[in-house]
Amino acid sequence: MESCFTGYVSMWVWECEIGCGSELKTEDCRLRTFYMTAEHLETGIWGEKQAERFLKRKKYRIVGRRVRVGNRDEFDLIARDSKTLVFVEVKTKGSESFGRPISAVDGKKKHVLSRGAVRYLKKLKRKPEFFRFDVVEVVGKIGDKDPVIRHIENAFTLDTCYSVPY
């Protein structure tokens, strides 16, 4: 039996229109299929490695990579900057022809990251004195020797739906 990989990964995702405090109803949701190329996934992983290397040069201590919290939330990187726990979202683009990578961190993404952060913080035995959300933009392609890397510290605050769990 011969297997063949087409280079595409399909994902079925329930996309729901729901805000803070709203009750989820099935009529608010629709099933969407997304296709991601293997190249697209590889570019994201490459960008995360570039971001990690960049943060290490700035003396950040990497606590985790691709950290999953529950079955829905994932952080690209979690790091420590002195007494501050930093949740890092990495956005990688081949070029800025259609805008900066940070523009992909919209309200919905901030909500998801906030939810994940609260869940992560609840599980910690030693609570950090401070925490924040950073975004690292990586502009370039796999194999580029000098991609453009920008670190936006404290890129956004905890979504107003959530509060610090301690």
Secondary structure, 3 states (H helix, E strand, C coil): CCCCCCCEEEEEEEEECCCCCCCCCHHHEEEEEEEEEHHHHHHHHHHHHHHHHHHHHCCCEEEEEEEEECCCEEEEEEEEECCEEEEEEEEEECCCCCCCHHHHCCHHHHHHHHHHHHHHHHHCCCCCCEEEEEEEEEECCCCCCCCEEEEEEEEECCCCCCCCCC
